[in-house]
């Protein structure tokens, strides 16, 4: 069997002013053709699973591209079309297609980037060739995606640590479909909800119950796959919100299952486990425990989370940390390539005064902050991430700086990204386990690597781009009425 395998991932925050072009993908993850196996073979990644499955099933694999970029603004049409063409150009004569997508990509011309990509591929390979896509749990799953894919299989963990397992699941289903043992079709259900399921937290009661039901349905063979998507709330698109996708041999039966599960989502729409700590209280807690700490207190900035498309350069939290004169703090991170270059010019071992952060949009979580500090280290920002979300694959955050200001060691990066791996600290010489306080910019993914080393976790909302105050966001394209924007 000739199988096309590719990855094209982006979670698009349509409120971001930062367009996502080719350079954004090249700065994050961009591999072509023969470079792909060497980068991903023997890793616990989606592509690692795909190559293992190909060996097991004896597939002849075509792998034109693997690329992803940190969440940010709309993907440029030029890059979307270029990647689409690279995939389409090798579609002829394939027996199956296995894709790793996000599910919440928007481009300059298409709110539903994945739906458009799948439709283009379907028009090339025909209706008989099976095509299975692995999606992020935060996919904004659309009817267009469901109509063009044979199966859509979403992660079942948040933090996302099961891309490898879900791709194996997808590969096994694709093999059966190519052998005509199954005829998978996708049914999708949704309700007028903008945000629910506790943001997709798979340790919270609604997702735990839905995953339990999904396991039961799959085990009893009522459906081939049941996928629960929490959706992505930072996208001003018509199909925003949670969804259920059920893959079955009979689309009508799959639709009935999807609708029943979606009724439960509606019933549980108000549940939330998120408890924000006022910023001054979080700082006071850090101050009180810094002298006796044997494990770090973790303060997570929910609203400046680069993983949801926030700019990663908001300074309100850093300003509060410095004003309190906290000691033995590790801070990840401020995204400010200009500041890194200035520190590089000053040189390792020297002092430098910088206007740090707050340059993308000073109204979103704080403007530039003048700091004077010691240039401790500068690296190229490239390292292998071995943590639960890393899978042994290489990461690249661009030229990166460790700046010591008083008792605070601040990591400054050139390519934006949330804190998900201890290597983001250790690659710059910081031992996170020995800090009294760790600051991370992340909503939930940080927990996979950092919760095991923490004595306590506090979440704060500093008013940056990904603030949870939905009614303050300028939604224009979402379908209305929709909860919680409207009283329904």
C-alpha positions as CSV (number, residue, x, y, z in Angstrom):
1,X,0.0,0.0,0.0
2,X,1.2,3.5,-0.9
3,X,0.3,5.8,2.0
4,X,0.8,9.6,2.1
5,X,1.8,10.8,5.6
6,X,2.0,14.5,6.4
7,X,1.7,17.0,9.3
8,X,0.5,20.6,8.9
9,X,-0.5,22.1,12.2
10,X,-1.5,25.5,13.5
11,X,-3.9,26.7,16.1
12,X,-5.0,30.2,15.0
13,X,-5.9,33.0,17.4
14,X,-7.8,35.3,15.0
15,X,-7.6,38.1,17.5
16,X,-3.8,38.2,17.2
17,X,-2.1,40.9,15.1
18,X,0.7,38.6,14.2
19,X,0.3,37.0,10.7
20,X,1.7,33.4,10.5
21,X,3.8,33.1,7.4
22,X,6.5,30.7,6.2
23,X,9.1,32.1,8.5
24,X,6.9,31.3,11.6
25,X,6.7,27.7,10.5
26,X,10.4,27.5,9.6
27,X,11.3,29.0,13.1
28,X,9.2,26.2,14.8
29,X,9.1,22.9,12.9
30,X,9.7,22.6,9.2
31,X,11.0,19.3,7.5
32,X,10.7,18.2,3.9
33,X,11.0,14.8,2.2
34,X,14.1,12.9,3.1
35,X,14.8,15.0,6.3
36,X,11.7,13.7,7.9
37,X,12.5,10.1,9.0
38,X,15.8,11.2,10.6
39,X,14.0,13.8,12.7
40,X,11.1,11.7,13.9
41,X,11.9,8.0,13.6
42,X,12.1,6.4,17.1
43,X,10.3,9.3,18.8
44,X,7.1,9.2,20.7
45,X,5.5,11.7,18.4
46,X,2.7,11.5,15.8
47,X,5.2,11.0,13.0
48,X,7.2,8.5,15.0
49,X,4.0,6.4,15.3
50,X,3.3,6.8,11.6
51,X,6.7,5.4,10.7
52,X,6.4,2.5,13.1
53,X,2.9,1.6,11.7
54,X,4.3,1.8,8.1
55,X,7.0,-0.8,9.1
56,X,4.4,-3.0,10.8
57,X,1.9,-3.0,7.9
58,X,4.5,-2.9,5.1
59,X,3.4,0.5,3.7
60,X,5.4,2.4,1.1
61,X,5.3,5.9,2.7
62,X,5.3,9.2,0.9
63,X,6.1,12.0,3.4
64,X,6.3,15.4,1.6
65,X,6.2,17.7,4.7
66,X,6.0,18.0,8.5
67,X,5.5,21.5,9.7
68,X,3.9,23.4,12.6
69,X,4.1,26.8,14.1
70,X,3.3,28.2,17.5
71,X,-0.3,29.5,17.8
72,X,-0.6,33.0,16.5
73,X,-2.6,35.0,13.9
74,X,-4.1,33.8,10.6
75,X,-1.9,31.7,8.3
76,X,-1.0,33.5,5.1
77,X,-2.6,32.3,2.0
78,X,0.7,32.0,0.3
79,X,2.1,29.5,2.8
80,X,-1.2,27.6,3.1
81,X,-1.4,27.2,-0.7
82,X,2.3,26.2,-0.9
83,X,1.9,23.4,1.7
84,X,-1.3,22.3,0.1
85,X,0.3,22.0,-3.3
86,X,3.3,20.1,-1.9
87,X,0.8,17.5,-0.4
88,X,-1.4,17.5,-3.5
89,X,1.5,16.9,-5.9
90,X,2.2,13.5,-4.4
91,X,-1.5,12.4,-4.0
92,X,-1.8,10.5,-7.3
93,X,-2.0,6.8,-6.9
94,X,-2.0,6.6,-3.1
95,X,-4.0,3.9,-1.4
96,X,-4.5,6.0,1.8
97,X,-3.8,9.2,3.5
98,X,-2.7,9.7,7.2
99,X,-2.5,13.3,8.4
100,X,-1.6,15.1,11.6
101,X,-3.5,18.4,11.8
102,X,-4.6,20.7,14.5
103,X,-8.2,21.3,13.6
104,X,-8.3,25.0,14.5
105,X,-6.3,26.6,11.6
106,X,-7.7,29.7,10.0
107,X,-6.1,31.4,7.0
108,X,-6.4,34.8,5.5
109,X,-9.1,33.4,3.2
110,X,-10.5,30.4,5.0
111,X,-11.8,30.3,8.6
112,X,-11.8,26.5,8.3
113,X,-8.2,25.8,7.1
114,X,-8.3,22.1,7.7
115,X,-11.7,21.7,6.0
116,X,-10.3,23.4,2.9
117,X,-7.2,21.3,2.9
118,X,-9.1,18.0,3.3
119,X,-11.5,19.1,0.5
120,X,-8.6,19.8,-1.8
121,X,-7.0,16.4,-1.1
122,X,-10.4,14.6,-1.4
123,X,-10.9,16.2,-4.8
124,X,-7.5,14.8,-5.9
125,X,-7.7,11.2,-4.4
126,X,-11.4,10.6,-5.1
127,X,-14.2,9.4,-2.8
128,X,-13.0,5.8,-2.4
129,X,-9.5,6.4,-1.0
130,X,-9.6,6.4,2.8
131,X,-8.2,9.5,4.6
132,X,-7.7,9.6,8.4
133,X,-6.7,12.7,10.3
134,X,-5.4,13.0,13.9
135,X,-6.5,16.2,15.5
136,X,-5.8,18.3,18.6
137,X,-8.4,18.0,21.4
138,X,-9.0,21.7,20.9
139,X,-10.0,21.3,17.3
140,X,-12.8,23.5,15.9
141,X,-14.3,20.5,14.1
142,X,-16.5,21.4,11.1
143,X,-19.0,19.6,8.9
144,X,-16.7,20.2,5.9
145,X,-13.9,18.4,7.8
146,X,-16.3,15.5,8.6
147,X,-17.6,15.3,5.0
148,X,-14.1,15.0,3.5
149,X,-12.4,12.7,6.0
150,X,-13.0,9.0,6.6
151,X,-12.2,9.4,10.3
152,X,-11.2,12.3,12.6
153,X,-9.4,11.1,15.8
154,X,-8.6,13.7,18.5
155,X,-6.2,13.5,21.4
156,X,-7.7,12.2,24.7
157,X,-5.4,14.0,27.1
158,X,-4.8,17.6,28.1
159,X,-1.9,18.2,28.6
160,X,-1.6,16.5,25.2
161,X,0.7,13.5,25.8
162,X,-1.0,10.9,23.5
163,X,-0.3,12.1,20.0
164,X,1.7,8.9,19.5
165,X,-1.1,6.6,20.7
166,X,-3.8,8.4,18.7
167,X,-1.7,8.2,15.5
168,X,-1.3,4.5,16.0
169,X,-5.1,4.3,16.4
170,X,-5.5,6.2,13.2
171,X,-3.0,4.0,11.3
172,X,-4.7,0.8,12.4
173,X,-8.1,2.2,11.2
174,X,-6.6,3.3,7.9
175,X,-5.1,-0.1,7.3
176,X,-8.5,-1.7,7.9
177,X,-10.1,0.8,5.6
178,X,-7.6,0.2,2.8
179,X,-8.2,-3.5,3.1
180,X,-12.0,-2.8,2.8
181,X,-12.6,-4.3,6.2
182,X,-14.4,-1.1,7.4
183,X,-16.1,1.8,5.5
184,X,-15.6,4.6,8.0
185,X,-17.7,7.8,7.9
186,X,-17.8,10.7,10.3
187,X,-20.8,12.2,12.0
188,X,-20.4,15.5,13.9
189,X,-22.7,17.1,16.5
190,X,-22.5,20.5,18.3
191,X,-24.6,22.9,20.3
192,X,-24.7,26.7,20.6
193,X,-21.7,26.8,23.0
194,X,-18.6,28.9,22.7
195,X,-16.7,27.4,25.6
196,X,-17.3,24.3,27.8
197,X,-15.9,21.0,29.1
198,X,-13.6,23.0,31.4
199,X,-11.5,23.9,28.4
200,X,-10.9,20.3,27.7
201,X,-9.2,19.4,30.9
202,X,-9.2,15.6,30.9
203,X,-8.9,15.4,34.6
204,X,-12.2,17.2,35.1
205,X,-15.6,15.5,35.6
206,X,-17.2,16.3,32.2
207,X,-14.3,15.1,30.1
208,X,-13.7,12.1,32.4
209,X,-17.4,11.0,31.9
210,X,-17.4,11.6,28.2
211,X,-14.2,9.6,27.7
212,X,-15.6,6.8,29.9
213,X,-18.7,6.7,27.6
214,X,-16.5,6.9,24.5
215,X,-14.5,3.9,25.7
216,X,-17.7,2.0,26.4
217,X,-19.1,2.8,22.9
218,X,-15.9,1.8,21.2
219,X,-15.5,-1.4,23.2
220,X,-19.0,-2.5,22.4
221,X,-18.4,-1.8,18.7
222,X,-21.3,0.6,18.4
223,X,-18.8,2.9,16.7
224,X,-15.2,2.7,15.4
225,X,-14.0,5.9,17.0
226,X,-15.6,8.5,19.4
227,X,-13.7,11.8,19.6
228,X,-14.5,14.7,21.9
229,X,-13.3,18.2,20.9
230,X,-13.3,21.0,23.4
231,X,-12.9,23.6,20.6
232,X,-10.7,26.7,20.6
233,X,-12.3,29.9,22.1
234,X,-9.7,32.4,20.7
235,X,-11.0,32.1,17.2
236,X,-13.7,34.4,15.8
237,X,-15.2,31.8,13.5
238,X,-18.7,30.5,12.8
239,X,-18.1,26.9,14.0
240,X,-16.5,27.8,17.3
241,X,-17.1,25.6,20.3
242,X,-17.1,22.0,21.5
243,X,-18.1,19.1,19.3
244,X,-18.4,15.3,19.2
245,X,-17.2,13.4,16.2
246,X,-18.2,9.7,15.8
247,X,-16.7,7.5,13.1
248,X,-18.8,4.5,12.1
249,X,-19.7,2.2,9.2
250,X,-23.2,3.7,9.4
251,X,-23.3,7.4,9.4
252,X,-26.9,7.6,10.7
253,X,-26.1,5.4,13.7
254,X,-22.9,7.5,14.3
255,X,-25.0,10.7,14.2
256,X,-27.3,9.4,16.9
257,X,-24.4,8.6,19.2
258,X,-22.9,12.0,18.6
259,X,-26.1,13.9,19.4
260,X,-26.6,12.0,22.7
261,X,-23.1,12.7,23.9
262,X,-23.5,16.4,22.8
263,X,-26.6,16.6,25.0
264,X,-24.4,15.8,27.9
265,X,-21.9,18.6,26.9
266,X,-24.8,21.0,26.9
267,X,-25.9,19.9,30.4
268,X,-22.4,20.3,31.8
269,X,-21.6,23.6,30.0
270,X,-21.2,25.7,33.2
271,X,-18.7,23.5,34.9
272,X,-15.3,25.0,35.5
273,X,-12.3,24.0,37.7
274,X,-10.3,27.1,37.0
275,X,-9.7,29.3,40.1
276,X,-7.7,32.4,39.4
277,X,-5.6,33.9,42.3
278,X,-5.4,37.7,42.4
279,X,-1.9,38.7,41.3
280,X,-1.0,40.4,44.6
281,X,-2.1,37.4,46.5
282,X,0.0,35.1,44.3
283,X,3.1,37.3,44.8
284,X,2.5,37.4,48.6
285,X,2.3,33.6,48.7
286,X,5.6,33.4,46.8
287,X,7.2,35.8,49.2
288,X,6.1,34.0,52.3
289,X,7.4,30.6,51.2
290,X,10.6,31.5,49.4
291,X,13.0,31.0,52.4
292,X,11.7,27.6,53.4
293,X,10.8,26.1,50.1
294,X,12.0,22.6,49.2
295,X,9.9,22.5,46.0
296,X,9.0,25.4,43.8
297,X,5.7,27.3,43.9
298,X,4.4,27.6,40.3
299,X,2.6,30.7,39.2
300,X,1.0,30.2,35.7
301,X,0.0,33.2,33.6
302,X,-3.1,31.9,31.9
303,X,-3.8,35.0,29.8
304,X,-0.3,35.3,28.2
305,X,-0.2,31.7,27.1
306,X,1.7,31.4,23.8
307,X,-0.1,28.1,23.4
308,X,-3.3,29.9,22.7
309,X,-1.8,32.5,20.5
310,X,-1.0,35.1,23.1
311,X,2.1,37.2,22.4
312,X,4.3,35.8,25.3
313,X,5.7,39.3,25.9
314,X,3.3,40.7,28.5
315,X,5.1,42.2,31.5
316,X,2.5,42.7,34.2
317,X,3.5,39.5,36.0
318,X,7.3,40.1,35.7
319,X,6.9,43.7,36.9
320,X,5.1,42.4,40.1
321,X,7.8,39.7,40.7
322,X,10.6,42.3,40.4
323,X,8.7,44.9,42.5
324,X,8.4,42.4,45.3
325,X,12.1,41.6,45.2
326,X,11.4,37.8,45.1
327,X,14.4,35.6,45.4
328,X,15.4,32.4,43.6
329,X,12.9,32.7,40.8
330,X,12.9,31.1,37.4
331,X,10.8,32.9,34.8
332,X,9.8,31.4,31.5
333,X,9.6,33.4,29.4
334,X,9.5,36.8,27.7
335,X,9.5,36.6,23.9
336,X,11.6,39.5,22.7
337,X,14.1,38.9,19.9
338,X,15.2,42.5,20.0
339,X,16.2,42.3,23.6
340,X,18.1,39.0,23.0
341,X,20.2,40.7,20.3
342,X,20.9,43.6,22.6
343,X,22.1,41.2,25.3
344,X,24.2,39.3,22.8
345,X,25.9,42.6,21.8
346,X,26.6,43.3,25.4
347,X,28.1,39.9,25.9
348,X,27.9,37.0,28.3
349,X,29.1,38.0,31.8
350,X,28.3,41.7,31.3
351,X,25.5,43.9,32.5
352,X,22.9,45.3,30.2
353,X,19.9,47.7,30.4
354,X,16.9,46.6,28.2
355,X,13.4,47.7,27.4
356,X,12.0,44.2,27.9
357,X,8.8,42.8,26.5
358,X,5.4,44.5,25.9
359,X,6.3,45.5,22.3
360,X,3.6,43.6,20.3
361,X,0.6,45.3,22.0
362,X,1.3,47.2,25.2
363,X,-2.4,47.2,26.1
364,X,-2.4,43.4,26.4
365,X,-0.9,42.6,29.7
366,X,1.7,45.3,30.1
367,X,4.1,47.4,28.0
368,X,7.9,47.4,27.8
369,X,9.7,47.1,31.2
370,X,13.1,48.7,31.7
371,X,15.4,46.2,33.5
372,X,19.1,46.1,34.2
373,X,20.6,42.7,34.6
374,X,23.5,40.3,34.2
375,X,23.8,38.4,30.9
376,X,24.2,34.8,32.2
377,X,23.9,32.7,29.1
378,X,23.0,32.9,25.4
379,X,22.1,29.8,23.4
380,X,20.7,29.0,19.9
381,X,17.5,27.9,21.6
382,X,17.6,24.4,20.1
383,X,17.4,21.3,22.4
384,X,15.7,17.9,22.5
385,X,12.6,17.8,24.7
386,X,12.4,14.5,26.6
387,X,9.4,15.4,28.9
388,X,5.9,13.9,28.6
389,X,5.0,16.3,25.8
390,X,8.4,16.3,24.2
391,X,8.6,12.8,22.9
392,X,12.3,13.1,22.2
393,X,11.9,15.5,19.4
394,X,13.9,18.7,18.9
395,X,12.6,22.1,19.8
396,X,13.7,25.5,18.6
397,X,13.0,28.8,20.4
398,X,15.6,30.8,18.4
399,X,18.4,32.8,20.0
400,X,17.7,32.6,23.7
401,X,18.9,34.6,26.7
402,X,19.2,34.0,30.5
403,X,19.1,37.4,32.2
404,X,19.6,37.6,36.0
405,X,17.9,40.6,37.6
406,X,18.3,40.5,41.3
407,X,17.0,37.1,42.5
408,X,15.1,36.5,39.3
409,X,16.5,34.5,36.3
410,X,14.5,35.5,33.3
411,X,14.5,33.4,30.1
412,X,14.1,35.6,27.0
413,X,13.3,33.8,23.7
414,X,13.1,34.8,20.0
415,X,10.6,32.2,18.9
416,X,7.4,32.2,21.0
417,X,6.3,29.1,22.9
418,X,4.7,28.1,26.2
419,X,6.5,26.3,29.1
420,X,5.9,22.6,28.6
421,X,9.3,20.9,29.2
422,X,11.9,21.2,31.9
423,X,14.5,21.4,29.1
424,X,13.3,25.0,28.5
425,X,15.0,25.8,31.8
426,X,17.9,23.3,31.9
427,X,19.1,24.1,28.3
428,X,20.0,27.6,29.7
429,X,21.6,26.3,32.9
430,X,18.6,26.7,35.2
431,X,17.6,23.8,37.5
432,X,13.9,24.3,37.9
433,X,13.6,21.8,40.8
434,X,15.8,24.1,43.0
435,X,13.9,27.3,42.5
436,X,11.6,28.7,45.2
437,X,9.2,30.0,42.6
438,X,8.7,29.2,38.9
439,X,6.8,31.5,36.6
440,X,5.4,29.9,33.5
441,X,3.2,31.3,30.7
442,X,0.7,28.5,30.1
443,X,-2.9,27.5,30.7
444,X,-2.6,23.8,31.3
445,X,0.1,22.1,29.3
446,X,2.8,23.1,31.8
447,X,1.3,20.6,34.3
448,X,2.6,17.5,32.4
449,X,6.2,18.4,33.2
450,X,6.0,20.9,36.0
451,X,3.2,19.6,38.3
452,X,5.4,16.7,39.5
453,X,8.1,19.0,40.8
454,X,5.8,21.7,42.3
455,X,4.7,22.2,45.9
456,X,1.7,24.3,44.8
457,X,0.3,25.8,41.7
458,X,-1.5,29.2,41.3
459,X,-3.1,30.5,38.2
460,X,-3.4,34.2,37.4
461,X,-5.0,36.2,34.7
462,X,-2.9,39.3,33.9
463,X,-5.1,40.7,31.2
464,X,-3.1,39.6,28.2
465,X,-4.6,38.5,24.9
466,X,-5.9,35.2,26.1
467,X,-7.9,36.5,29.0
468,X,-10.8,34.3,30.0
469,X,-13.2,37.2,30.0
470,X,-15.0,36.1,26.8
471,X,-17.5,39.0,26.8
472,X,-14.6,41.4,26.4
473,X,-13.5,39.8,23.2
474,X,-14.7,41.4,19.9
475,X,-16.5,38.4,18.4
476,X,-18.1,39.2,15.1
477,X,-18.3,36.0,13.1
478,X,-19.4,33.4,15.7
479,X,-22.9,32.0,15.2
480,X,-25.5,33.7,17.5
481,X,-27.2,33.1,19.9
482,X,-24.4,31.3,21.6
483,X,-23.7,30.6,25.3
484,X,-22.2,32.3,27.4
485,X,-22.4,35.4,25.2
486,X,-26.2,35.1,25.1
487,X,-28.6,34.0,27.8
488,X,-29.8,30.6,26.3
